[in-house]
Amino acid sequence: MMADEKSAIAWILAVLRDQGDTWFRKRSGVGIDIFNNHLSRTFKSVSKHSVGLINHNKQGEFESDELIVLAPPEADQDMFLGLWARWDFEKPNSDCGFFLGIWKDLNDKKSMTGYRFESPHIYDDDDPETRQHDFYHAQPCLNLGKRKQPAHFALPITENLPTFALAATNNTELVLHIVLSMHGKIGLKDLEGRFKDDPNSRSNPILRDAFAKLRSLPG
């Protein structure tokens, strides 16, 4: 099961990376300008090799300056989206974290808001936060990964509240919640179509069941 989940997550992130790189090459506008003018010295697009490490290593993370460039929603192109990932399948609950950064230009004022999508925290008597977040969740963040300094244009917000509970029961569903949060069920349907057309991945049971579960969410 661990191999299926690692393969599922690596497949989703690889597709998101390819979509984002295509968007970046073919588009122009505010989102591209934000990266080129303000973020390119801090971040770079993650390599296919780094994404593929999820499939091979039980524990790892992207380099601190790597991120997946994400294609923004078609209706709102004036933003730049980046995703950073860490994973640890050696822990009992396969602890993963995916950090989403959203840079936006509104009325010539730039801002960054971030959200980290995380696995349940295992109880630790010395860390009260683990008892508060023992479920799949998303929380605000000021930067991607383990960077201590806030990102360019990060809004001064709390990094703990609110904590949004997610309808996920594994880390594959957790990653799909990121897609759902950005592109809705239309984006989820498009990704599922790619999954069904991919002979190397469409037999993955965890990915198949994750798509079915999120597709059946009310609304």
LINTACOR-V132908 format. One line per field, one symbol per residue. phi: phi as a letter, one per 30 degrees, with the letter a starting at -180 (. if undefined). psi: psi as a letter, one per 20 degrees, with the letter a starting at -180 (. if undefined). A space follows every 10 residues. Layout:
# LINTACOR-V132908
phi->???
psi->???
This chain:
# LINTACOR-V132908
phi->.ddddddddd dedddddddd ddeddccbkd dddedddbcd dcbbdddddd dddedccdbl adddccaddc ddeedbddab bbbcbbabdd dechdbbbcc cbcbcbhicc bbbbbccbde ddebddbedd ddbcadabbd bcacicddde deidddbdcc bdccdcdcba dddddddddd dcbidddddd dddddddcdd bdcddddddd dddddddej
psi->hggggghggh gghgghgggg hgghhirrag gghgghhhih ihqqpqqhgh hihhhhphpa rqqhjqqppp prqhinilrp pqpqqqqnji qhjmoqpoop popqooljoq qpqqppoqrq pppohinhhh hhllrprqqq qirpbjphqq rpjpqnrqjh qqoppqlqir hghghhhggh hgjahghggg hhghghiohi iijohggghg ggghhjqq.
